[in-house]
Amino acid sequence: MQAVIGDRLHLHGREVGTPDHICEIIEVRGVDGTPPYVVRHGDGHVTMVFPGPDASVEHPRESASMT
């Protein structure tokens, strides 16, 4: 998993009925874009995340440039 500042971290719900959660990556603490990431959640709070296998990184610049 690799990310840059401005990417989104998509945390998939692990149980049926648990919603997915998307937050903005505001700092990358690992080497070459690897975790841990400091993220800003939708309600504004900031946390450090060590994402597991139920997470993926979305690169919004790639999807915007393809349109």
PDBQT receptor file of N, H, CA, C and O in Angstrom, charges set to zero:
ATOM      1  N   MET A   1       0.849  -1.165   0.000  1.00  0.00    +0.000 N 
ATOM      2  CA  MET A   1       0.000   0.000   0.000  1.00  0.00    +0.000 C 
ATOM      3  C   MET A   1       0.897   1.230   0.000  1.00  0.00    +0.000 C 
ATOM      4  O   MET A   1       1.798   1.360   0.828  1.00  0.00    +0.000 OA
ATOM      5  N   GLN A   2       0.635   2.128  -0.940  1.00  0.00    +0.000 N 
ATOM      6  H   GLN A   2      -0.098   2.023  -1.613  1.00  0.00    +0.000 HD
ATOM      7  CA  GLN A   2       1.390   3.376  -1.027  1.00  0.00    +0.000 C 
ATOM      8  C   GLN A   2       0.424   4.529  -1.230  1.00  0.00    +0.000 C 
ATOM      9  O   GLN A   2      -0.591   4.393  -1.913  1.00  0.00    +0.000 OA
ATOM     10  N   ALA A   3       0.750   5.666  -0.629  1.00  0.00    +0.000 N 
ATOM     11  H   ALA A   3       1.574   5.777  -0.074  1.00  0.00    +0.000 HD
ATOM     12  CA  ALA A   3      -0.107   6.842  -0.721  1.00  0.00    +0.000 C 
ATOM     13  C   ALA A   3       0.739   8.100  -0.685  1.00  0.00    +0.000 C 
ATOM     14  O   ALA A   3       1.911   8.079  -0.308  1.00  0.00    +0.000 OA
ATOM     15  N   VAL A   4       0.112   9.196  -1.089  1.00  0.00    +0.000 N 
ATOM     16  H   VAL A   4      -0.840   9.213  -1.395  1.00  0.00    +0.000 HD
ATOM     17  CA  VAL A   4       0.705  10.527  -0.972  1.00  0.00    +0.000 C 
ATOM     18  C   VAL A   4      -0.330  11.419  -0.292  1.00  0.00    +0.000 C 
ATOM     19  O   VAL A   4      -1.511  11.078  -0.223  1.00  0.00    +0.000 OA
ATOM     20  N   ILE A   5       0.121  12.548   0.202  1.00  0.00    +0.000 N 
ATOM     21  H   ILE A   5       1.080  12.826   0.146  1.00  0.00    +0.000 HD
ATOM     22  CA  ILE A   5      -0.784  13.494   0.838  1.00  0.00    +0.000 C 
ATOM     23  C   ILE A   5      -1.877  13.883  -0.153  1.00  0.00    +0.000 C 
ATOM     24  O   ILE A   5      -1.596  14.183  -1.313  1.00  0.00    +0.000 OA
ATOM     25  N   GLY A   6      -3.113  13.877   0.311  1.00  0.00    +0.000 N 
ATOM     26  H   GLY A   6      -3.341  13.634   1.254  1.00  0.00    +0.000 HD
ATOM     27  CA  GLY A   6      -4.255  14.207  -0.533  1.00  0.00    +0.000 C 
ATOM     28  C   GLY A   6      -5.023  12.986  -1.008  1.00  0.00    +0.000 C 
ATOM     29  O   GLY A   6      -6.168  13.109  -1.442  1.00  0.00    +0.000 OA
ATOM     30  N   ASP A   7      -4.410  11.806  -0.933  1.00  0.00    +0.000 N 
ATOM     31  H   ASP A   7      -3.479  11.706  -0.581  1.00  0.00    +0.000 HD
ATOM     32  CA  ASP A   7      -5.131  10.580  -1.264  1.00  0.00    +0.000 C 
ATOM     33  C   ASP A   7      -6.173  10.323  -0.188  1.00  0.00    +0.000 C 
ATOM     34  O   ASP A   7      -6.154  10.934   0.880  1.00  0.00    +0.000 OA
ATOM     35  N   ARG A   8      -7.086   9.400  -0.495  1.00  0.00    +0.000 N 
ATOM     36  H   ARG A   8      -7.102   8.903  -1.362  1.00  0.00    +0.000 HD
ATOM     37  CA  ARG A   8      -8.109   9.022   0.474  1.00  0.00    +0.000 C 
ATOM     38  C   ARG A   8      -7.861   7.595   0.924  1.00  0.00    +0.000 C 
ATOM     39  O   ARG A   8      -7.499   6.730   0.127  1.00  0.00    +0.000 OA
ATOM     40  N   LEU A   9      -8.057   7.365   2.199  1.00  0.00    +0.000 N 
ATOM     41  H   LEU A   9      -8.351   8.068   2.847  1.00  0.00    +0.000 HD
ATOM     42  CA  LEU A   9      -7.965   6.022   2.754  1.00  0.00    +0.000 C 
ATOM     43  C   LEU A   9      -9.380   5.505   2.924  1.00  0.00    +0.000 C 
ATOM     44  O   LEU A   9     -10.185   6.092   3.647  1.00  0.00    +0.000 OA
ATOM     45  N   HIS A  10      -9.677   4.400   2.252  1.00  0.00    +0.000 N 
ATOM     46  H   HIS A  10      -9.023   3.923   1.665  1.00  0.00    +0.000 HD
ATOM     47  CA  HIS A  10     -11.014   3.800   2.278  1.00  0.00    +0.000 C 
ATOM     48  C   HIS A  10     -10.945   2.588   3.196  1.00  0.00    +0.000 C 
ATOM     49  O   HIS A  10     -10.312   1.583   2.873  1.00  0.00    +0.000 OA
ATOM     50  N   LEU A  11     -11.602   2.695   4.342  1.00  0.00    +0.000 N 
ATOM     51  H   LEU A  11     -12.117   3.512   4.605  1.00  0.00    +0.000 HD
ATOM     52  CA  LEU A  11     -11.646   1.612   5.312  1.00  0.00    +0.000 C 
ATOM     53  C   LEU A  11     -12.973   0.879   5.115  1.00  0.00    +0.000 C 
ATOM     54  O   LEU A  11     -14.038   1.416   5.420  1.00  0.00    +0.000 OA
ATOM     55  N   HIS A  12     -12.903  -0.326   4.614  1.00  0.00    +0.000 N 
ATOM     56  H   HIS A  12     -12.038  -0.763   4.366  1.00  0.00    +0.000 HD
ATOM     57  CA  HIS A  12     -14.099  -1.100   4.304  1.00  0.00    +0.000 C 
ATOM     58  C   HIS A  12     -14.699  -1.678   5.575  1.00  0.00    +0.000 C 
ATOM     59  O   HIS A  12     -13.974  -2.117   6.468  1.00  0.00    +0.000 OA
ATOM     60  N   GLY A  13     -16.036  -1.679   5.654  1.00  0.00    +0.000 N 
ATOM     61  H   GLY A  13     -16.625  -1.323   4.928  1.00  0.00    +0.000 HD
ATOM     62  CA  GLY A  13     -16.724  -2.259   6.803  1.00  0.00    +0.000 C 
ATOM     63  C   GLY A  13     -16.367  -3.733   6.935  1.00  0.00    +0.000 C 
ATOM     64  O   GLY A  13     -16.370  -4.462   5.943  1.00  0.00    +0.000 OA
ATOM     65  N   ARG A  14     -16.063  -4.173   8.136  1.00  0.00    +0.000 N 
ATOM     66  H   ARG A  14     -16.060  -3.580   8.942  1.00  0.00    +0.000 HD
ATOM     67  CA  ARG A  14     -15.609  -5.550   8.345  1.00  0.00    +0.000 C 
ATOM     68  C   ARG A  14     -16.749  -6.506   8.647  1.00  0.00    +0.000 C 
ATOM     69  O   ARG A  14     -16.557  -7.720   8.590  1.00  0.00    +0.000 OA
ATOM     70  N   GLU A  15     -17.914  -6.000   8.962  1.00  0.00    +0.000 N 
ATOM     71  H   GLU A  15     -18.070  -5.013   9.008  1.00  0.00    +0.000 HD
ATOM     72  CA  GLU A  15     -19.062  -6.829   9.267  1.00  0.00    +0.000 C 
ATOM     73  C   GLU A  15     -20.242  -6.370   8.446  1.00  0.00    +0.000 C 
ATOM     74  O   GLU A  15     -20.309  -5.210   8.039  1.00  0.00    +0.000 OA
ATOM     75  N   VAL A  16     -21.167  -7.265   8.202  1.00  0.00    +0.000 N 
ATOM     76  H   VAL A  16     -21.113  -8.207   8.533  1.00  0.00    +0.000 HD
ATOM     77  CA  VAL A  16     -22.380  -6.909   7.468  1.00  0.00    +0.000 C 
ATOM     78  C   VAL A  16     -23.097  -5.802   8.228  1.00  0.00    +0.000 C 
ATOM     79  O   VAL A  16     -23.302  -5.896   9.438  1.00  0.00    +0.000 OA
ATOM     80  N   GLY A  17     -23.471  -4.764   7.512  1.00  0.00    +0.000 N 
ATOM     81  H   GLY A  17     -23.304  -4.688   6.529  1.00  0.00    +0.000 HD
ATOM     82  CA  GLY A  17     -24.167  -3.642   8.116  1.00  0.00    +0.000 C 
ATOM     83  C   GLY A  17     -23.260  -2.546   8.642  1.00  0.00    +0.000 C 
ATOM     84  O   GLY A  17     -23.742  -1.481   9.028  1.00  0.00    +0.000 OA
ATOM     85  N   THR A  18     -21.958  -2.784   8.666  1.00  0.00    +0.000 N 
ATOM     86  H   THR A  18     -21.566  -3.649   8.352  1.00  0.00    +0.000 HD
ATOM     87  CA  THR A  18     -21.014  -1.763   9.103  1.00  0.00    +0.000 C 
ATOM     88  C   THR A  18     -20.620  -0.918   7.893  1.00  0.00    +0.000 C 
ATOM     89  O   THR A  18     -20.091  -1.457   6.921  1.00  0.00    +0.000 OA
ATOM     90  N   PRO A  19     -20.863   0.379   7.931  1.00  0.00    +0.000 N 
ATOM     91  CA  PRO A  19     -20.560   1.198   6.758  1.00  0.00    +0.000 C 
ATOM     92  C   PRO A  19     -19.058   1.371   6.534  1.00  0.00    +0.000 C 
ATOM     93  O   PRO A  19     -18.257   1.269   7.463  1.00  0.00    +0.000 OA
ATOM     94  N   ASP A  20     -18.700   1.635   5.282  1.00  0.00    +0.000 N 
ATOM     95  H   ASP A  20     -19.351   1.718   4.527  1.00  0.00    +0.000 HD
ATOM     96  CA  ASP A  20     -17.323   1.981   4.950  1.00  0.00    +0.000 C 
ATOM     97  C   ASP A  20     -17.023   3.376   5.503  1.00  0.00    +0.000 C 
ATOM     98  O   ASP A  20     -17.931   4.155   5.792  1.00  0.00    +0.000 OA
ATOM     99  N   HIS A  21     -15.751   3.666   5.639  1.00  0.00    +0.000 N 
ATOM    100  H   HIS A  21     -15.013   3.033   5.403  1.00  0.00    +0.000 HD
ATOM    101  CA  HIS A  21     -15.320   4.959   6.158  1.00  0.00    +0.000 C 
ATOM    102  C   HIS A  21     -14.208   5.475   5.251  1.00  0.00    +0.000 C 
ATOM    103  O   HIS A  21     -13.257   4.750   4.959  1.00  0.00    +0.000 OA
ATOM    104  N   ILE A  22     -14.322   6.718   4.806  1.00  0.00    +0.000 N 
ATOM    105  H   ILE A  22     -15.094   7.307   5.042  1.00  0.00    +0.000 HD
ATOM    106  CA  ILE A  22     -13.297   7.316   3.941  1.00  0.00    +0.000 C 
ATOM    107  C   ILE A  22     -12.744   8.550   4.630  1.00  0.00    +0.000 C 
ATOM    108  O   ILE A  22     -13.503   9.392   5.110  1.00  0.00    +0.000 OA
ATOM    109  N   CYS A  23     -11.412   8.660   4.682  1.00  0.00    +0.000 N 
ATOM    110  H   CYS A  23     -10.795   7.976   4.292  1.00  0.00    +0.000 HD
ATOM    111  CA  CYS A  23     -10.766   9.815   5.288  1.00  0.00    +0.000 C 
ATOM    112  C   CYS A  23      -9.621  10.287   4.386  1.00  0.00    +0.000 C 
ATOM    113  O   CYS A  23      -9.145   9.549   3.524  1.00  0.00    +0.000 OA
ATOM    114  N   GLU A  24      -9.197  11.517   4.604  1.00  0.00    +0.000 N 
ATOM    115  H   GLU A  24      -9.583  12.117   5.304  1.00  0.00    +0.000 HD
ATOM    116  CA  GLU A  24      -8.150  12.126   3.787  1.00  0.00    +0.000 C 
ATOM    117  C   GLU A  24      -6.782  11.924   4.440  1.00  0.00    +0.000 C 
ATOM    118  O   GLU A  24      -6.620  12.148   5.640  1.00  0.00    +0.000 OA
ATOM    119  N   ILE A  25      -5.814  11.505   3.650  1.00  0.00    +0.000 N 
ATOM    120  H   ILE A  25      -5.946  11.324   2.676  1.00  0.00    +0.000 HD
ATOM    121  CA  ILE A  25      -4.452  11.345   4.149  1.00  0.00    +0.000 C 
ATOM    122  C   ILE A  25      -3.785  12.725   4.160  1.00  0.00    +0.000 C 
ATOM    123  O   ILE A  25      -3.660  13.374   3.121  1.00  0.00    +0.000 OA
ATOM    124  N   ILE A  26      -3.361  13.160   5.347  1.00  0.00    +0.000 N 
ATOM    125  H   ILE A  26      -3.462  12.632   6.191  1.00  0.00    +0.000 HD
ATOM    126  CA  ILE A  26      -2.737  14.483   5.467  1.00  0.00    +0.000 C 
ATOM    127  C   ILE A  26      -1.248  14.395   5.788  1.00  0.00    +0.000 C 
ATOM    128  O   ILE A  26      -0.541  15.401   5.737  1.00  0.00    +0.000 OA
ATOM    129  N   GLU A  27      -0.770  13.195   6.120  1.00  0.00    +0.000 N 
ATOM    130  H   GLU A  27      -1.344  12.378   6.162  1.00  0.00    +0.000 HD
ATOM    131  CA  GLU A  27       0.665  13.003   6.365  1.00  0.00    +0.000 C 
ATOM    132  C   GLU A  27       1.006  11.530   6.168  1.00  0.00    +0.000 C 
ATOM    133  O   GLU A  27       0.263  10.646   6.596  1.00  0.00    +0.000 OA
ATOM    134  N   VAL A  28       2.132  11.279   5.520  1.00  0.00    +0.000 N 
ATOM    135  H   VAL A  28       2.736  11.996   5.172  1.00  0.00    +0.000 HD
ATOM    136  CA  VAL A  28       2.625   9.919   5.312  1.00  0.00    +0.000 C 
ATOM    137  C   VAL A  28       3.873   9.765   6.165  1.00  0.00    +0.000 C 
ATOM    138  O   VAL A  28       4.845  10.496   5.976  1.00  0.00    +0.000 OA
ATOM    139  N   ARG A  29       3.860   8.827   7.097  1.00  0.00    +0.000 N 
ATOM    140  H   ARG A  29       3.070   8.233   7.251  1.00  0.00    +0.000 HD
ATOM    141  CA  ARG A  29       4.990   8.658   8.014  1.00  0.00    +0.000 C 
ATOM    142  C   ARG A  29       5.912   7.513   7.621  1.00  0.00    +0.000 C 
ATOM    143  O   ARG A  29       7.024   7.417   8.139  1.00  0.00    +0.000 OA
ATOM    144  N   GLY A  30       5.475   6.645   6.720  1.00  0.00    +0.000 N 
ATOM    145  H   GLY A  30       4.571   6.722   6.299  1.00  0.00    +0.000 HD
ATOM    146  CA  GLY A  30       6.301   5.516   6.307  1.00  0.00    +0.000 C 
ATOM    147  C   GLY A  30       7.238   5.883   5.172  1.00  0.00    +0.000 C 
ATOM    148  O   GLY A  30       7.176   6.988   4.632  1.00  0.00    +0.000 OA
ATOM    149  N   VAL A  31       8.097   4.957   4.822  1.00  0.00    +0.000 N 
ATOM    150  H   VAL A  31       8.147   4.060   5.261  1.00  0.00    +0.000 HD
ATOM    151  CA  VAL A  31       9.061   5.137   3.739  1.00  0.00    +0.000 C 
ATOM    152  C   VAL A  31       8.374   4.905   2.397  1.00  0.00    +0.000 C 
ATOM    153  O   VAL A  31       7.622   3.942   2.248  1.00  0.00    +0.000 OA
ATOM    154  N   ASP A  32       8.621   5.769   1.428  1.00  0.00    +0.000 N 
ATOM    155  H   ASP A  32       9.231   6.551   1.549  1.00  0.00    +0.000 HD
ATOM    156  CA  ASP A  32       8.093   5.627   0.068  1.00  0.00    +0.000 C 
ATOM    157  C   ASP A  32       6.576   5.488   0.026  1.00  0.00    +0.000 C 
ATOM    158  O   ASP A  32       6.050   4.710  -0.770  1.00  0.00    +0.000 OA
ATOM    159  N   GLY A  33       5.864   6.232   0.873  1.00  0.00    +0.000 N 
ATOM    160  H   GLY A  33       6.291   6.864   1.520  1.00  0.00    +0.000 HD
ATOM    161  CA  GLY A  33       4.408   6.255   0.828  1.00  0.00    +0.000 C 
ATOM    162  C   GLY A  33       3.718   5.133   1.580  1.00  0.00    +0.000 C 
ATOM    163  O   GLY A  33       2.510   4.943   1.441  1.00  0.00    +0.000 OA
ATOM    164  N   THR A  34       4.475   4.386   2.375  1.00  0.00    +0.000 N 
ATOM    165  H   THR A  34       5.456   4.540   2.487  1.00  0.00    +0.000 HD
ATOM    166  CA  THR A  34       3.880   3.285   3.121  1.00  0.00    +0.000 C 
ATOM    167  C   THR A  34       3.339   3.768   4.470  1.00  0.00    +0.000 C 
ATOM    168  O   THR A  34       3.727   4.836   4.943  1.00  0.00    +0.000 OA
ATOM    169  N   PRO A  35       2.445   2.989   5.091  1.00  0.00    +0.000 N 
ATOM    170  CA  PRO A  35       1.901   3.376   6.401  1.00  0.00    +0.000 C 
ATOM    171  C   PRO A  35       2.989   3.458   7.455  1.00  0.00    +0.000 C 
ATOM    172  O   PRO A  35       4.073   2.899   7.288  1.00  0.00    +0.000 OA
ATOM    173  N   PRO A  36       2.693   4.162   8.548  1.00  0.00    +0.000 N 
ATOM    174  CA  PRO A  36       1.398   4.681   8.975  1.00  0.00    +0.000 C 
ATOM    175  C   PRO A  36       1.068   6.009   8.304  1.00  0.00    +0.000 C 
ATOM    176  O   PRO A  36       1.939   6.708   7.785  1.00  0.00    +0.000 OA
ATOM    177  N   TYR A  37      -0.235   6.331   8.334  1.00  0.00    +0.000 N 
ATOM    178  H   TYR A  37      -0.942   5.764   8.755  1.00  0.00    +0.000 HD
ATOM    179  CA  TYR A  37      -0.744   7.574   7.763  1.00  0.00    +0.000 C 
ATOM    180  C   TYR A  37      -1.436   8.377   8.858  1.00  0.00    +0.000 C 
ATOM    181  O   TYR A  37      -2.069   7.819   9.754  1.00  0.00    +0.000 OA
ATOM    182  N   VAL A  38      -1.303   9.692   8.768  1.00  0.00    +0.000 N 
ATOM    183  H   VAL A  38      -0.788  10.146   8.040  1.00  0.00    +0.000 HD
ATOM    184  CA  VAL A  38      -2.100  10.583   9.599  1.00  0.00    +0.000 C 
ATOM    185  C   VAL A  38      -3.261  11.013   8.717  1.00  0.00    +0.000 C 
ATOM    186  O   VAL A  38      -3.060  11.522   7.615  1.00  0.00    +0.000 OA
ATOM    187  N   VAL A  39      -4.482  10.804   9.210  1.00  0.00    +0.000 N 
ATOM    188  H   VAL A  39      -4.645  10.391  10.106  1.00  0.00    +0.000 HD
ATOM    189  CA  VAL A  39      -5.677  11.055   8.400  1.00  0.00    +0.000 C 
ATOM    190  C   VAL A  39      -6.622  12.016   9.102  1.00  0.00    +0.000 C 
ATOM    191  O   VAL A  39      -6.639  12.123  10.329  1.00  0.00    +0.000 OA
ATOM    192  N   ARG A  40      -7.417  12.720   8.277  1.00  0.00    +0.000 N 
ATOM    193  H   ARG A  40      -7.403  12.633   7.280  1.00  0.00    +0.000 HD
ATOM    194  CA  ARG A  40      -8.471  13.603   8.794  1.00  0.00    +0.000 C 
ATOM    195  C   ARG A  40      -9.806  12.958   8.441  1.00  0.00    +0.000 C 
ATOM    196  O   ARG A  40     -10.100  12.697   7.274  1.00  0.00    +0.000 OA
ATOM    197  N   HIS A  41     -10.594  12.710   9.455  1.00  0.00    +0.000 N 
ATOM    198  H   HIS A  41     -10.355  12.922  10.403  1.00  0.00    +0.000 HD
ATOM    199  CA  HIS A  41     -11.905  12.101   9.276  1.00  0.00    +0.000 C 
ATOM    200  C   HIS A  41     -12.929  13.167   8.891  1.00  0.00    +0.000 C 
ATOM    201  O   HIS A  41     -12.661  14.364   9.001  1.00  0.00    +0.000 OA
ATOM    202  N   GLY A  42     -14.091  12.727   8.445  1.00  0.00    +0.000 N 
ATOM    203  H   GLY A  42     -14.308  11.755   8.356  1.00  0.00    +0.000 HD
ATOM    204  CA  GLY A  42     -15.142  13.637   8.005  1.00  0.00    +0.000 C 
ATOM    205  C   GLY A  42     -15.607  14.615   9.065  1.00  0.00    +0.000 C 
ATOM    206  O   GLY A  42     -16.042  15.720   8.741  1.00  0.00    +0.000 OA
ATOM    207  N   ASP A  43     -15.519  14.223  10.332  1.00  0.00    +0.000 N 
ATOM    208  H   ASP A  43     -15.164  13.325  10.595  1.00  0.00    +0.000 HD
ATOM    209  CA  ASP A  43     -15.940  15.129  11.406  1.00  0.00    +0.000 C 
ATOM    210  C   ASP A  43     -14.819  16.061  11.859  1.00  0.00    +0.000 C 
ATOM    211  O   ASP A  43     -14.997  16.849  12.788  1.00  0.00    +0.000 OA
ATOM    212  N   GLY A  44     -13.649  15.967  11.192  1.00  0.00    +0.000 N 
ATOM    213  H   GLY A  44     -13.504  15.327  10.438  1.00  0.00    +0.000 HD
ATOM    214  CA  GLY A  44     -12.543  16.881  11.473  1.00  0.00    +0.000 C 
ATOM    215  C   GLY A  44     -11.468  16.348  12.398  1.00  0.00    +0.000 C 
ATOM    216  O   GLY A  44     -10.388  16.933  12.475  1.00  0.00    +0.000 OA
ATOM    217  N   HIS A  45     -11.730  15.253  13.106  1.00  0.00    +0.000 N 
ATOM    218  H   HIS A  45     -12.608  14.778  13.043  1.00  0.00    +0.000 HD
ATOM    219  CA  HIS A  45     -10.678  14.785  14.012  1.00  0.00    +0.000 C 
ATOM    220  C   HIS A  45      -9.577  14.082  13.228  1.00  0.00    +0.000 C 
ATOM    221  O   HIS A  45      -9.806  13.533  12.150  1.00  0.00    +0.000 OA
ATOM    222  N   VAL A  46      -8.369  14.114  13.805  1.00  0.00    +0.000 N 
ATOM    223  H   VAL A  46      -8.183  14.559  14.681  1.00  0.00    +0.000 HD
ATOM    224  CA  VAL A  46      -7.165  13.615  13.144  1.00  0.00    +0.000 C 
ATOM    225  C   VAL A  46      -6.614  12.448  13.956  1.00  0.00    +0.000 C 
ATOM    226  O   VAL A  46      -6.516  12.526  15.181  1.00  0.00    +0.000 OA
ATOM    227  N   THR A  47      -6.252  11.360  13.262  1.00  0.00    +0.000 N 
ATOM    228  H   THR A  47      -6.332  11.298  12.267  1.00  0.00    +0.000 HD
ATOM    229  CA  THR A  47      -5.676  10.197  13.923  1.00  0.00    +0.000 C 
ATOM    230  C   THR A  47      -4.566   9.606  13.070  1.00  0.00    +0.000 C 
ATOM    231  O   THR A  47      -4.473   9.879  11.873  1.00  0.00    +0.000 OA
ATOM    232  N   MET A  48      -3.718   8.787  13.704  1.00  0.00    +0.000 N 
ATOM    233  H   MET A  48      -3.794   8.566  14.676  1.00  0.00    +0.000 HD
ATOM    234  CA  MET A  48      -2.722   8.024  12.973  1.00  0.00    +0.000 C 
ATOM    235  C   MET A  48      -3.295   6.631  12.741  1.00  0.00    +0.000 C 
ATOM    236  O   MET A  48      -3.849   6.016  13.653  1.00  0.00    +0.000 OA
ATOM    237  N   VAL A  49      -3.157   6.139  11.510  1.00  0.00    +0.000 N 
ATOM    238  H   VAL A  49      -2.707   6.638  10.769  1.00  0.00    +0.000 HD
ATOM    239  CA  VAL A  49      -3.755   4.865  11.134  1.00  0.00    +0.000 C 
ATOM    240  C   VAL A  49      -2.684   3.926  10.586  1.00  0.00    +0.000 C 
ATOM    241  O   VAL A  49      -1.843   4.323   9.780  1.00  0.00    +0.000 OA
ATOM    242  N   PHE A  50      -2.730   2.697  11.030  1.00  0.00    +0.000 N 
ATOM    243  H   PHE A  50      -3.413   2.374  11.686  1.00  0.00    +0.000 HD
ATOM    244  CA  PHE A  50      -1.929   1.607  10.488  1.00  0.00    +0.000 C 
ATOM    245  C   PHE A  50      -2.919   0.693   9.770  1.00  0.00    +0.000 C 
ATOM    246  O   PHE A  50      -3.395  -0.272  10.368  1.00  0.00    +0.000 OA
ATOM    247  N   PRO A  51      -3.247   0.970   8.496  1.00  0.00    +0.000 N 
ATOM    248  CA  PRO A  51      -4.337   0.246   7.831  1.00  0.00    +0.000 C 
ATOM    249  C   PRO A  51      -4.050  -1.238   7.671  1.00  0.00    +0.000 C 
ATOM    250  O   PRO A  51      -2.917  -1.658   7.437  1.00  0.00    +0.000 OA
ATOM    251  N   GLY A  52      -5.119  -2.017   7.807  1.00  0.00    +0.000 N 
ATOM    252  H   GLY A  52      -6.039  -1.676   7.998  1.00  0.00    +0.000 HD
ATOM    253  CA  GLY A  52      -5.039  -3.459   7.646  1.00  0.00    +0.000 C 
ATOM    254  C   GLY A  52      -5.493  -3.882   6.264  1.00  0.00    +0.000 C 
ATOM    255  O   GLY A  52      -5.611  -3.050   5.365  1.00  0.00    +0.000 OA
ATOM    256  N   PRO A  53      -5.750  -5.180   6.085  1.00  0.00    +0.000 N 
ATOM    257  CA  PRO A  53      -6.139  -5.692   4.774  1.00  0.00    +0.000 C 
ATOM    258  C   PRO A  53      -7.529  -5.253   4.330  1.00  0.00    +0.000 C 
ATOM    259  O   PRO A  53      -7.895  -5.447   3.170  1.00  0.00    +0.000 OA
ATOM    260  N   ASP A  54      -8.306  -4.665   5.234  1.00  0.00    +0.000 N 
ATOM    261  H   ASP A  54      -8.009  -4.508   6.176  1.00  0.00    +0.000 HD
ATOM    262  CA  ASP A  54      -9.643  -4.190   4.889  1.00  0.00    +0.000 C 
ATOM    263  C   ASP A  54      -9.635  -2.734   4.430  1.00  0.00    +0.000 C 
ATOM    264  O   ASP A  54     -10.684  -2.092   4.403  1.00  0.00    +0.000 OA
ATOM    265  N   ALA A  55      -8.473  -2.210   4.073  1.00  0.00    +0.000 N 
ATOM    266  H   ALA A  55      -7.620  -2.732   4.095  1.00  0.00    +0.000 HD
ATOM    267  CA  ALA A  55      -8.344  -0.813   3.650  1.00  0.00    +0.000 C 
ATOM    268  C   ALA A  55      -7.719  -0.729   2.261  1.00  0.00    +0.000 C 
ATOM    269  O   ALA A  55      -6.986  -1.621   1.834  1.00  0.00    +0.000 OA
ATOM    270  N   SER A  56      -8.027   0.370   1.568  1.00  0.00    +0.000 N 
ATOM    271  H   SER A  56      -8.622   1.095   1.915  1.00  0.00    +0.000 HD
ATOM    272  CA  SER A  56      -7.415   0.626   0.262  1.00  0.00    +0.000 C 
ATOM    273  C   SER A  56      -7.187   2.123   0.122  1.00  0.00    +0.000 C 
ATOM    274  O   SER A  56      -7.849   2.929   0.777  1.00  0.00    +0.000 OA
ATOM    275  N   VAL A  57      -6.249   2.482  -0.734  1.00  0.00    +0.000 N 
ATOM    276  H   VAL A  57      -5.712   1.828  -1.266  1.00  0.00    +0.000 HD
ATOM    277  CA  VAL A  57      -5.926   3.882  -0.991  1.00  0.00    +0.000 C 
ATOM    278  C   VAL A  57      -6.542   4.282  -2.323  1.00  0.00    +0.000 C 
ATOM    279  O   VAL A  57      -6.397   3.579  -3.323  1.00  0.00    +0.000 OA
ATOM    280  N   GLU A  58      -7.228   5.415  -2.328  1.00  0.00    +0.000 N 
ATOM    281  H   GLU A  58      -7.346   5.986  -1.516  1.00  0.00    +0.000 HD
ATOM    282  CA  GLU A  58      -7.809   5.969  -3.551  1.00  0.00    +0.000 C 
ATOM    283  C   GLU A  58      -6.999   7.204  -3.930  1.00  0.00    +0.000 C 
ATOM    284  O   GLU A  58      -6.728   8.065  -3.093  1.00  0.00    +0.000 OA
ATOM    285  N   HIS A  59      -6.623   7.276  -5.187  1.00  0.00    +0.000 N 
ATOM    286  H   HIS A  59      -6.843   6.577  -5.867  1.00  0.00    +0.000 HD
ATOM    287  CA  HIS A  59      -5.814   8.384  -5.691  1.00  0.00    +0.000 C 
ATOM    288  C   HIS A  59      -6.716   9.296  -6.529  1.00  0.00    +0.000 C 
ATOM    289  O   HIS A  59      -6.896   9.034  -7.718  1.00  0.00    +0.000 OA
ATOM    290  N   PRO A  60      -7.286  10.352  -5.950  1.00  0.00    +0.000 N 
ATOM    291  CA  PRO A  60      -8.255  11.184  -6.670  1.00  0.00    +0.000 C 
ATOM    292  C   PRO A  60      -7.684  11.884  -7.894  1.00  0.00    +0.000 C 
ATOM    293  O   PRO A  60      -8.427  12.159  -8.836  1.00  0.00    +0.000 OA
ATOM    294  N   ARG A  61      -6.391  12.179  -7.910  1.00  0.00    +0.000 N 
ATOM    295  H   ARG A  61      -5.788  11.955  -7.144  1.00  0.00    +0.000 HD
ATOM    296  CA  ARG A  61      -5.800  12.869  -9.064  1.00  0.00    +0.000 C 
ATOM    297  C   ARG A  61      -5.839  11.988 -10.300  1.00  0.00    +0.000 C 
ATOM    298  O   ARG A  61      -6.037  12.492 -11.405  1.00  0.00    +0.000 OA
ATOM    299  N   GLU A  62      -5.656  10.689 -10.142  1.00  0.00    +0.000 N 
ATOM    300  H   GLU A  62      -5.495  10.278  -9.244  1.00  0.00    +0.000 HD
ATOM    301  CA  GLU A  62      -5.680   9.775 -11.296  1.00  0.00    +0.000 C 
ATOM    302  C   GLU A  62      -7.054   9.731 -11.928  1.00  0.00    +0.000 C 
ATOM    303  O   GLU A  62      -7.168   9.778 -13.153  1.00  0.00    +0.000 OA
ATOM    304  N   SER A  63      -8.106   9.641 -11.119  1.00  0.00    +0.000 N 
ATOM    305  H   SER A  63      -8.014   9.603 -10.124  1.00  0.00    +0.000 HD
ATOM    306  CA  SER A  63      -9.455   9.567 -11.675  1.00  0.00    +0.000 C 
ATOM    307  C   SER A  63      -9.856  10.893 -12.298  1.00  0.00    +0.000 C 
ATOM    308  O   SER A  63     -10.589  10.901 -13.287  1.00  0.00    +0.000 OA
ATOM    309  N   ALA A  64      -9.397  12.018 -11.749  1.00  0.00    +0.000 N 
ATOM    310  H   ALA A  64      -8.802  12.011 -10.945  1.00  0.00    +0.000 HD
ATOM    311  CA  ALA A  64      -9.726  13.334 -12.303  1.00  0.00    +0.000 C 
ATOM    312  C   ALA A  64      -9.020  13.552 -13.634  1.00  0.00    +0.000 C 
ATOM    313  O   ALA A  64      -9.584  14.187 -14.525  1.00  0.00    +0.000 OA
ATOM    314  N   SER A  65      -7.800  13.043 -13.792  1.00  0.00    +0.000 N 
ATOM    315  H   SER A  65      -7.342  12.527 -13.068  1.00  0.00    +0.000 HD
ATOM    316  CA  SER A  65      -7.059  13.258 -15.034  1.00  0.00    +0.000 C 
ATOM    317  C   SER A  65      -7.558  12.373 -16.168  1.00  0.00    +0.000 C 
ATOM    318  O   SER A  65      -7.269  12.645 -17.334  1.00  0.00    +0.000 OA
ATOM    319  N   MET A  66      -8.304  11.317 -15.846  1.00  0.00    +0.000 N 
ATOM    320  H   MET A  66      -8.539  11.096 -14.900  1.00  0.00    +0.000 HD
ATOM    321  CA  MET A  66      -8.787  10.400 -16.866  1.00  0.00    +0.000 C 
ATOM    322  C   MET A  66     -10.075  10.897 -17.512  1.00  0.00    +0.000 C 
ATOM    323  O   MET A  66     -10.492  10.338 -18.526  1.00  0.00    +0.000 OA
ATOM    324  N   THR A  67     -10.724  11.930 -16.963  1.00  0.00    +0.000 N 
ATOM    325  H   THR A  67     -10.385  12.384 -16.139  1.00  0.00    +0.000 HD
ATOM    326  CA  THR A  67     -11.980  12.411 -17.528  1.00  0.00    +0.000 C 
ATOM    327  C   THR A  67     -11.764  13.433 -18.571  1.00  0.00    +0.000 C 
ATOM    328  O   THR A  67     -12.726  13.940 -19.147  1.00  0.00    +0.000 OA
TER     329      THR A  67
